[in-house]
Amino acid sequence: MFLLFPSLFLAIYSICSGVLPLKVSWLWKAVLSLIILAIALKYQAYSIGGGTFF
């Protein structure tokens, strides 16, 4: 779990600077934000799922 805070910081920065300024509907912004969160927190998901690799 030592990569949780850097991963969250990266995700929040990417969302605030890359997704929120887009001129698309809020639904697309939410979808893109969830995709970025899933990518940024994949290591934590792997760790919870039983290790660093599947």
GUBANU-111605 format. One record per residue: residue number from 0; residue in one letter; x, y, z of N, C-alpha, C, O, CB in turn. Coordinates in steps of 0.001 Angstrom, whole numbers, padded with zeros to 6 digits. Glycine has a CB too. Layout:
<marros>
- n:res:n.X:n.Y:n.Z:ca.X:ca.Y:ca.Z:c.X:c.Y:c.Z:o.X:o.Y:o.Z:cb.X:cb.Y:cb.Z
- NUM:A:X:Y:Z:X:Y:Z:X:Y:Z:X:Y:Z:X:Y:Z
...
</marros>
This chain:
<marros>
- n:res:n.X:n.Y:n.Z:ca.X:ca.Y:ca.Z:c.X:c.Y:c.Z:o.X:o.Y:o.Z:cb.X:cb.Y:cb.Z
- 0:M:000816:-001200:000000:000000:000000:000000:000858:001261:000000:000340:002366:000168:-000928:000000:001200
- 1:F:002159:001103:-000187:003032:002264:-000163:002884:003135:-001407:003364:004268:-001412:004461:001822:-000020
- 2:L:002250:002653:-002435:002046:003448:-003646:000662:004084:-003718:000288:004632:-004756:002263:002587:-004860
- 3:L:-000099:004020:-002635:-001462:004539:-002664:-001484:006049:-002843:-002180:006555:-003723:-002195:004159:-001393
- 4:F:-000736:006775:-002022:-000791:008241:-002094:-000187:008807:-003382:-000767:009730:-003954:-000072:008833:-000903
- 5:P:000955:008295:-003865:001427:008787:-005165:000461:008479:-006308:000299:009286:-007223:002779:008187:-005477
- 6:S:-000176:007319:-006255:-001133:006956:-007297:-002357:007863:-007256:-002844:008304:-008297:-001558:005493:-007147
- 7:L:-002849:008139:-006061:-003997:009048:-005936:-003638:010451:-006387:-004433:011115:-007053:-004503:009082:-004493
- 8:F:-002445:010906:-006030:-002009:012235:-006461:-001938:012317:-007982:-002388:013298:-008573:-000643:012578:-005848
- 9:L:-001375:011295:-008613:-001301:011249:-010072:-002691:011252:-010698:-002924:011951:-011683:-000526:010012:-010524
- 10:A:-003606:010484:-010140:-004959:010410:-010683:-005687:011739:-010525:-006331:012209:-011463:-005747:009293:-009997
- 11:I:-005591:012344:-009355:-006271:013626:-009123:-005698:014705:-010023:-006449:015501:-010584:-006151:014049:-007649
- 12:Y:-004380:014747:-010170:-003752:015736:-011052:-004179:015519:-012503:-004484:016478:-013211:-002217:015665:-010935
- 13:S:-004200:014267:-012944:-004592:013973:-014325:-006045:014346:-014588:-006376:014870:-015652:-004374:012494:-014634
- 14:I:-006899:014077:-013627:-008317:014391:-013787:-008529:015905:-013809:-009249:016425:-014662:-009144:013750:-012653
- 15:C:-007896:016607:-012867:-008099:018060:-012781:-007511:018800:-013980:-008097:019779:-014442:-007480:018597:-011498
- 16:S:-006375:018355:-014485:-005747:019078:-015578:-006127:018555:-016956:-006035:019289:-017940:-004272:019024:-015423
- 17:G:-006551:017305:-017041:-006819:016736:-018354:-008270:016478:-018681:-008656:016555:-019847:-006096:015493:-018484
- 18:V:-009087:016173:-017687:-010468:015785:-017954:-011437:016936:-017709:-012302:017209:-018541:-010853:014594:-017092
- 19:L:-011297:017601:-016588:-012264:018641:-016232:-012308:019812:-017216:-013390:020357:-017433:-011948:019162:-014864
- 20:P:-011190:020229:-017825:-011285:021330:-018795:-011939:020963:-020134:-012235:021857:-020927:-009917:021859:-019062
- 21:L:-012168:019693:-020401:-012774:019295:-021670:-014192:019831:-021797:-014909:019961:-020805:-012777:017776:-021805
- 22:K:-014583:020136:-023011:-015925:020640:-023268:-016824:019498:-023735:-017306:019484:-024868:-015893:021774:-024318
- 23:V:-017031:018555:-022841:-017936:017433:-023078:-018910:017383:-021914:-018758:018114:-020936:-017155:016075:-023230
- 24:S:-019906:016524:-022023:-020906:016440:-020953:-020290:015864:-019680:-019224:015250:-019708:-022104:015579:-021400
- 25:W:-020979:016073:-018578:-020491:015593:-017282:-020444:014076:-017226:-019640:013511:-016486:-021368:016120:-016158
- 26:L:-021285:013417:-017989:-021261:011955:-018024:-019934:011453:-018583:-019332:010537:-018021:-022431:011415:-018865
- 27:W:-019471:012046:-019688:-018197:011646:-020276:-017035:011983:-019361:-016062:011232:-019289:-018003:012316:-021626
- 28:K:-017128:013106:-018660:-016085:013463:-017701:-016024:012437:-016573:-014938:012064:-016130:-016333:014873:-017129
- 29:A:-017174:011986:-016113:-017206:010980:-015054:-016636:009652:-015551:-015895:008988:-014827:-018644:010784:-014543
- 30:V:-016973:009265:-016771:-016460:008008:-017334:-014945:008076:-017493:-014237:007137:-017128:-017127:007707:-018697
- 31:L:-014451:009176:-018034:-013006:009327:-018209:-012285:009366:-016868:-011187:008825:-016737:-012697:010594:-019003
- 32:S:-012891:009997:-015882:-012291:010048:-014546:-012216:008660:-013922:-011213:008321:-013293:-013091:010986:-013638
- 33:L:-013250:007863:-014084:-013225:006500:-013554:-012182:005638:-014251:-011544:004797:-013617:-014594:005859:-013693
- 34:I:-012008:005842:-015542:-010986:005095:-016274:-009596:005464:-015767:-008752:004592:-015560:-011095:005366:-017788
- 35:I:-009361:006761:-015569:-008057:007203:-015055:-007823:006659:-013653:-006713:006230:-013338:-007966:008744:-015048
- 36:L:-008852:006670:-012802:-008704:006111:-011454:-008392:004618:-011501:-007559:004136:-010733:-009977:006352:-010636
- 37:A:-009046:003894:-012384:-008797:002457:-012495:-007364:002182:-012945:-006723:001251:-012457:-009790:001817:-013476
- 38:I:-006868:002986:-013867:-005500:002802:-014337:-004504:003174:-013245:-003516:002469:-013041:-005247:003638:-015598
- 39:A:-004754:004268:-012549:-003814:004727:-011537:-003782:003806:-010319:-002743:003687:-009670:-004167:006134:-011108
- 40:L:-004885:003161:-010000:-004948:002330:-008797:-004884:000834:-009101:-005317:000020:-008286:-006214:002632:-008035
- 41:K:-004351:000465:-010263:-004300:-000944:-010625:-003345:-001724:-009730:-003596:-002896:-009449:-003888:-001096:-012077
- 42:Y:-002266:-001113:-009277:-001339:-001823:-008400:-002008:-002183:-007074:-001791:-003271:-006541:-000087:-000974:-008148
- 43:Q:-002818:-001274:-006548:-003526:-001570:-005312:-004538:-002701:-005521:-004732:-003538:-004639:-004232:-000311:-004789
- 44:A:-005171:-002720:-006674:-006103:-003814:-006975:-005364:-005143:-007077:-005862:-006167:-006609:-006865:-003533:-008284
- 45:Y:-004179:-005135:-007686:-003381:-006352:-007766:-002957:-006815:-006371:-002969:-008012:-006083:-002144:-006124:-008651
- 46:S:-002584:-005873:-005508:-002145:-006224:-004155:-003293:-006822:-003347:-003092:-007787:-002610:-001582:-004988:-003435
- 47:I:-004472:-006270:-003476:-005637:-006790:-002758:-006019:-008157:-003323:-006474:-009034:-002588:-006836:-005803:-002857
- 48:G:-005834:-008333:-004626:-006216:-009584:-005267:-005266:-010738:-005045:-005527:-011841:-005525:-006353:-009366:-006701
- 49:G:-004177:-010524:-004337:-003330:-011664:-004021:-001875:-011519:-004384:-001136:-012498:-004280:-003851:-012838:-004683
- 50:G:-001428:-010386:-004795:-000018:-010220:-005112:000181:-009084:-006081:-000754:-008349:-006398:000558:-011499:-005681
- 51:T:001407:-008942:-006553:001698:-007861:-007485:001442:-008262:-008937:001351:-007397:-009808:003135:-007416:-007322
- 52:F:001327:-009543:-009202:001040:-010007:-010560:-000075:-011041:-010514:-000265:-011716:-009502:002310:-010602:-011228
- 53:F:-000808:-011161:-011609:-001798:-012229:-011731:-001199:-013400:-012440:-001873:-014410:-012644:-003044:-011751:-012465
</marros>
